[in-house]
């Protein structure tokens, strides 16, 4: 068995960055920006008004001062008038501030009569002028890689980009194996169960920026597994679930070897998820997960999500850990790194009593994985521990 860190190192060696494609800005939410983007202009491109009011020379401003209104400037309709002593320009939010003016008097601080305004007794401090380039200047960059969110997209739009170079979503083929499985909605025999793992794993993969396709269930014959793996061709990553151990019906390893898989490792010192295998098959990275549903979700969080991030161009590294205090005492850990299903509470993190890797009801109630290092000693309530959020 190898450690979790060693297994991640092998997986990152399998991670080939996916290609780059131009994506319309309107379709780029959640995509990974592949190259830094530079602003094509200043924002704002001119000194602009931050308020509705009157543009004047600050040197002329004092309580009771009278100004002649010589024009109007509105957003999208600027004025070429230059402001001289004793002059004012009616101006609206976002409009260009005219040459000669350096101060906006808000409309609440003036009294207007015809084409003249009189400043009130206590005008607001101002100046309510947004300098050209206050937000960003031409040549300023949005760094990459990054997952594009609403604020990023707004910024790129303001920089005048209609499309952005994004990493292609990694194509992940998901294959469940086993005679005991039927698809959700089908009627199982008394000795069968529902294939639940792939649905959760698909959601996890797509939330991490990949595209997942669920292949038909492969029955426990070499011919069925070969046929299913044929359907996976063209994927960037193939993930199998079940059949990765050493029982008489565990055929993933032998069939993959017969197809020329280059193995990277087999078995990881972790709970749950020990019978884990990985390698390269038909040009794709391949991970063979255990069949228990909790093992699938835990290994997806620990291994598959970091692998997808590496494929998307991010620096390879484990899932970021957080720290929190324990809410209750826990006994010492054994020889495998343990990812305990737990809940974050006002008192700290509390692992569930039941930790069997078949219990979907427990992981559905969990919002964290409490990480116990190998041979971690007994811990007391209040001790600081690491966890991964779910």
C-alpha positions as MATLAB code, in Angstrom:
seq = 'XXXXXXXXXXXXXXXXXXXXXXXXXXXXXXXXXXXXXXXXXXXXXXXXXXXXXXXXXXXXXXXXXXXXXXXXXXXXXXXXXXXXXXXXXXXXXXXXXXXXXXXXXXXXXXXXXXXXXXXXXXXXXXXXXXXXXXXXXXXXXXXXXXXXXXXXXXXXXXXXXXXXXXXXXXXXXXXXXXXXXXXXXXXXXXXXXXXXXXXXXXXXXXXXXXXXXXXXXXXXXXXXXXXXXXXXXXXXXXXXXXXXXXXXXXXXXXXXXXXXXXXXXXXXXXXXXXXXXXXXXXXXXXXXXXXXXXXXXXXXXXXXXXXXXXXXXXXXXXXXXXXXXXXXXXXXXXXXXXXXXXXXXXXXXXXXXXXXXXXXXXXXXXXXXXXXXXXXXXXXXXXXXXXXXX';
ca = [
       0.000    0.000    0.000;
       1.099    3.558   -0.645;
       0.156    6.747    1.166;
      -2.521    9.167    0.017;
       0.154   11.754   -0.819;
       2.102    9.213   -2.885;
      -1.074    8.177   -4.722;
      -1.809   11.816   -5.541;
       1.722   12.212   -6.903;
       1.180    9.274   -9.256;
      -2.181   10.664  -10.363;
      -0.730   14.081  -11.131;
       1.856   12.364  -13.326;
      -1.085   10.968  -15.315;
      -2.806   14.354  -15.634;
      -2.419   15.755  -19.130;
      -3.735   19.325  -19.462;
      -6.796   19.471  -21.686;
      -6.931   21.753  -24.699;
      -8.025   25.377  -24.937;
     -11.089   26.725  -26.730;
     -12.618   30.156  -27.215;
     -15.860   30.453  -25.284;
     -18.436   33.261  -25.589;
     -18.432   35.343  -22.441;
     -22.128   34.623  -21.955;
     -21.361   30.872  -21.769;
     -18.169   31.035  -19.690;
     -19.611   30.909  -16.157;
     -17.890   28.141  -14.229;
     -15.287   27.581  -16.933;
     -11.549   27.762  -16.284;
      -9.734   30.722  -17.819;
      -6.658   29.334  -19.573;
      -4.603   32.482  -20.241;
      -4.427   35.881  -18.600;
      -6.519   38.569  -20.258;
      -5.577   42.234  -20.573;
      -7.840   45.261  -20.521;
      -8.130   46.958  -23.889;
      -9.001   50.362  -22.389;
      -9.164   52.339  -19.163;
     -12.236   52.049  -16.967;
     -13.732   54.554  -16.743;
     -12.254   55.814  -20.028;
     -12.776   59.432  -18.917;
     -13.261   61.279  -15.611;
     -16.897   60.586  -14.787;
     -19.478   61.834  -12.349;
     -20.348   59.647   -9.386;
     -23.559   61.577   -8.650;
     -26.346   63.592  -10.238;
     -25.593   67.289   -9.800;
     -23.496   70.071  -11.289;
     -19.870   70.069  -12.462;
     -17.947   73.146  -11.293;
     -14.424   74.304  -10.545;
     -13.639   73.376   -6.942;
     -11.763   76.647   -6.466;
     -15.011   78.571   -7.035;
     -17.112   76.578   -4.602;
     -18.324   78.227   -1.389;
     -21.665   78.540    0.422;
     -23.966   80.976   -1.351;
     -21.923   81.066   -4.581;
     -23.935   81.552   -7.771;
     -23.064   79.695  -11.016;
     -24.349   80.032  -14.565;
     -25.511   76.690  -15.997;
     -23.975   76.458  -19.470;
     -24.983   72.967  -20.632;
     -25.718   69.338  -19.794;
     -23.701   66.102  -19.720;
     -25.461   62.724  -19.494;
     -24.185   59.162  -19.707;
     -23.534   58.467  -23.369;
     -24.067   62.121  -24.212;
     -21.067   64.117  -23.066;
     -20.449   67.799  -23.625;
     -17.498   69.526  -25.314;
     -18.025   72.647  -23.196;
     -15.091   73.763  -21.046;
     -16.032   75.102  -17.619;
     -14.709   78.499  -16.685;
     -14.946   80.585  -13.487;
     -18.518   80.913  -12.224;
     -19.859   78.316  -14.645;
     -21.578   74.991  -14.006;
     -22.656   72.058  -16.163;
     -25.720   69.971  -15.317;
     -24.376   66.429  -15.051;
     -25.713   62.954  -14.368;
     -24.157   59.824  -12.882;
     -21.704   58.171  -15.253;
     -21.422   61.164  -17.561;
     -18.035   62.626  -18.602;
     -16.852   65.478  -16.391;
     -16.167   68.484  -18.645;
     -12.740   70.008  -19.095;
     -12.030   72.610  -16.441;
     -14.309   71.050  -13.805;
     -12.945   68.995  -10.921;
     -15.900   68.924   -8.530;
     -19.491   67.686   -8.609;
     -21.979   69.486   -6.385;
     -24.838   67.113   -5.709;
     -28.243   68.407   -6.763;
     -29.527   68.336   -3.184;
     -26.993   71.063   -2.270;
     -28.130   73.646   -4.826;
     -31.151   75.814   -5.567;
     -31.830   76.335   -9.250;
     -33.625   79.286  -10.759;
     -33.650   79.339  -14.530;
     -30.077   78.997  -15.790;
     -28.460   79.734  -12.450;
     -27.757   77.671   -9.333;
     -27.001   78.865   -5.822;
     -24.883   76.711   -3.508;
     -26.435   75.849   -0.148;
     -25.012   76.659    3.273;
     -23.180   73.336    3.791;
     -22.360   71.593    0.495;
     -21.328   67.938    0.729;
     -17.590   67.256    0.812;
     -17.413   65.608   -2.617;
     -15.638   65.646   -4.995;
     -17.714   62.840   -6.627;
     -15.405   62.622   -9.632;
     -14.224   59.162  -10.689;
     -10.785   59.551  -12.281;
     -10.118   57.932  -15.653;
      -8.705   54.453  -15.076;
      -9.786   54.362  -11.412;
     -11.144   50.815  -11.807;
      -8.497   49.482  -14.185;
      -6.158   50.731  -16.879;
      -5.442   49.437  -20.352;
      -3.031   46.515  -19.999;
      -4.166   45.490  -16.498;
      -4.721   41.746  -16.394;
      -7.062   39.076  -15.113;
      -4.779   36.241  -14.064;
      -5.193   32.588  -15.017;
      -5.996   29.854  -14.315;
      -9.172   30.745  -12.481;
     -12.738   29.482  -12.395;
     -14.804   32.290  -13.845;
     -17.547   33.605  -11.592;
     -20.036   36.459  -12.049;
     -17.589   39.200  -10.988;
     -14.852   37.853  -13.292;
     -17.230   37.820  -16.244;
     -18.377   41.372  -15.561;
     -14.759   42.522  -15.337;
     -13.802   40.796  -18.605;
     -16.828   42.321  -20.304;
     -15.817   45.795  -19.083;
     -12.334   45.102  -20.491;
     -14.149   44.669  -23.841;
     -13.715   40.920  -24.377;
     -16.558   39.060  -26.080;
     -14.877   35.638  -25.842;
     -12.340   34.107  -23.468;
      -9.844   31.231  -23.837;
     -10.979   28.438  -21.531;
      -9.737   24.966  -20.847;
     -11.941   22.362  -22.438;
     -13.998   20.528  -19.843;
     -12.254   17.191  -19.174;
     -14.320   14.320  -20.557;
     -14.774   11.692  -17.828;
     -16.260    8.278  -18.584;
     -17.830    6.620  -15.520;
     -18.263    2.865  -15.529;
     -20.040    0.846  -12.836;
     -19.390   -2.890  -12.795;
     -21.229   -5.797  -11.245;
     -24.057   -8.294  -11.829;
     -25.700   -7.029   -8.654;
     -26.447   -3.556  -10.083;
     -29.462   -2.099  -11.853;
     -30.023    1.502  -12.891;
     -32.172    3.843  -10.757;
     -35.843    3.390  -11.626;
     -35.480   -0.246  -12.701;
     -36.902   -3.141  -10.710;
     -34.105   -5.095   -9.024;
     -34.196   -8.800   -8.284;
     -34.076   -9.719   -4.589;
     -30.293  -10.179   -4.887;
     -29.627   -6.854   -6.656;
     -29.113   -3.244   -5.600;
     -29.424    0.145   -7.274;
     -26.347    1.616   -8.989;
     -26.105    4.838   -6.986;
     -22.381    5.602   -7.109;
     -22.230    7.013  -10.614;
     -24.942    9.602  -10.055;
     -23.121   11.175   -7.114;
     -19.740   10.938   -8.814;
     -21.118   12.593  -11.961;
     -22.339   15.530   -9.874;
     -18.968   15.796   -8.137;
     -17.078   15.762  -11.440;
     -19.292   18.326  -13.124;
     -19.089   20.575  -10.082;
     -15.301   20.464  -10.451;
     -15.361   21.561  -14.092;
     -15.520   18.240  -15.933;
     -18.095   16.633  -18.183;
     -19.176   13.175  -17.026;
     -20.892   10.470  -19.032;
     -22.362    7.414  -17.390;
     -21.604    4.277  -19.390;
     -23.890    1.224  -19.299;
     -23.271   -1.089  -16.348;
     -20.636   -3.711  -17.159;
     -21.588   -7.201  -16.066;
     -19.090   -9.536  -14.420;
     -17.584  -10.980  -17.592;
     -14.427  -10.005  -19.398;
     -16.353   -9.547  -22.654;
     -18.818   -7.127  -21.034;
     -16.005   -5.122  -19.473;
     -14.106   -4.939  -22.763;
     -17.246   -3.691  -24.500;
     -17.833   -1.063  -21.844;
     -14.239    0.167  -22.003;
     -14.558    0.454  -25.768;
     -17.313    3.010  -25.128;
     -14.930    4.998  -22.935;
     -12.459    5.647  -25.759;
     -11.799    9.337  -26.318;
     -12.245   10.242  -22.658;
      -9.576   12.163  -20.793;
     -10.265   10.150  -17.637;
     -11.908    6.763  -17.136;
     -13.299    5.992  -13.686;
     -14.478    2.487  -12.870;
     -16.442    1.609   -9.754;
     -16.238   -1.873   -8.302;
     -14.261   -4.863   -9.522;
     -10.928   -3.337   -8.461;
     -10.155   -5.775   -5.649;
      -8.773   -9.322   -5.927;
     -11.923  -11.510   -5.740;
     -12.973  -14.004   -8.402;
     -15.369  -11.437   -9.901;
     -13.012   -8.461   -9.688;
     -12.074   -8.194  -13.350;
     -11.134   -4.533  -13.834;
      -7.421   -5.082  -13.175;
      -6.973   -8.150  -15.409;
      -9.018   -6.696  -18.276;
      -7.213   -3.352  -18.081;
      -3.874   -5.162  -18.087;
      -4.950   -7.197  -21.121;
      -5.748   -3.920  -22.896;
      -2.249   -2.632  -22.163;
      -2.868   -0.457  -19.117;
       0.299    1.066  -17.699;
      -0.188    0.694  -13.914;
       0.704    3.509  -11.528;
      -0.274    1.982   -8.167;
      -2.660   -0.400   -6.470;
      -3.994   -0.051   -2.911;
      -3.810    3.098   -0.789;
      -3.435    3.260    2.991;
      -6.731    5.042    3.579;
     -10.232    4.473    4.932;
     -12.473    4.222    3.038;
     -10.947    3.486   -0.353;
      -8.094    1.011    0.161;
      -8.594   -1.079   -3.040;
      -7.815    1.823   -5.384;
      -5.916    1.408   -8.641;
      -4.700    3.845  -11.279;
      -2.796    3.917  -14.530;
      -3.048    4.929  -18.175;
      -5.322    3.110  -20.593;
      -5.999    3.837  -24.269;
      -4.406    7.285  -23.875;
      -6.547    8.238  -20.890;
      -5.847    8.391  -17.188;
      -7.715    5.608  -15.415;
      -8.796    5.258  -11.800;
     -10.398    2.114  -10.440;
     -12.479    2.934   -7.375;
     -13.910    0.539   -4.805;
     -17.563   -0.350   -5.212;
     -18.868    0.910   -1.888;
     -20.754    4.178   -2.446;
     -19.094    6.157    0.357;
     -15.662    5.061   -0.903;
     -16.585    6.447   -4.323;
     -17.526    9.868   -2.958;
     -14.576   10.085   -0.559;
     -12.065    9.036   -3.233;
     -13.729   11.430   -5.654;
     -13.156   14.278   -3.212;
      -9.599   13.260   -2.290;
      -8.317   12.161   -5.699;
     -10.564   12.910   -8.671;
     -11.292   16.581   -7.967;
      -7.561   17.459   -7.530;
      -6.784   15.449  -10.685;
      -9.388   17.399  -12.668;
      -7.969   20.688  -11.411;
      -4.528   19.642  -12.651;
      -6.042   18.784  -16.041;
      -7.605   22.259  -16.088;
      -4.211   23.890  -15.648;
      -4.120   24.531  -11.903;
      -0.991   23.787   -9.901;
      -1.170   20.131   -8.822;
      -1.940   19.779   -5.143;
      -4.237   18.028   -2.690;
      -7.698   19.275   -1.852;
      -7.241   22.276    0.479;
      -7.659   21.299    4.110;
      -9.190   23.413    6.841;
      -8.775   23.252   10.599;
     -11.360   23.180   13.348;
     -11.712   22.103   16.949;
     -13.061   18.695   17.873;
     -16.506   18.687   19.435;
     -15.944   15.406   21.300;
     -13.248   12.901   22.231;
     -12.196   10.309   19.614;
      -9.986    7.218   20.005;
      -6.627    6.638   18.342;
      -6.495    5.869   14.630;
      -5.070    2.756   12.975;
      -2.561    2.141   10.145;
      -4.589    3.881    7.418;
      -5.428    7.564    6.966;
      -9.087    7.825    7.903;
     -11.580   10.198    6.293;
     -14.388   10.167    8.834;
     -17.825   11.429    7.895;
     -18.613   14.309   10.215;
     -20.686   17.405   10.815;
     -19.509   20.902   11.614;
     -21.397   22.176   14.663;
     -21.211   25.331   16.810;
     -19.009   23.306   19.184;
     -16.634   22.073   16.468;
     -16.483   18.999   14.264;
     -18.285   15.848   15.382;
     -17.695   12.540   13.553;
     -20.596   10.165   13.192;
     -20.508    6.981   15.212;
     -21.228    4.843   12.149;
     -18.391    4.963    9.595;
     -19.088    1.932    7.380;
     -18.279    2.689    3.734;
     -21.694    1.432    2.566;
     -23.754    3.986    4.495;
     -24.986    6.637    2.078;
     -27.425    7.970    4.673;
     -24.475    8.969    6.857;
     -22.480   10.794    4.178;
     -25.680   12.517    3.039;
     -25.952   13.993    6.548;
     -22.244   14.891    6.656;
     -20.809   18.224    5.597;
     -17.151   17.424    6.274;
     -14.536   14.677    6.229;
     -12.501   14.636    9.439;
      -8.966   13.554    8.512;
      -7.163   11.208   10.891;
      -3.470   10.694   10.047;
      -1.924    7.238   10.218;
      -1.528    6.163   13.877;
      -3.005    9.444   15.060;
      -3.265    9.271   18.872;
      -6.506    9.673   20.762;
      -7.842   13.214   20.609;
      -9.794   15.230   23.142;
     -12.591   17.704   22.613;
     -11.028   21.072   21.826;
      -8.025   19.646   19.950;
      -7.405   21.132   16.497;
      -7.893   18.737   13.573;
      -7.903   18.900    9.771;
     -10.975   18.362    7.615;
     -12.221   18.611    4.057;
     -15.551   20.359    3.466;
     -18.235   18.440    1.605;
];
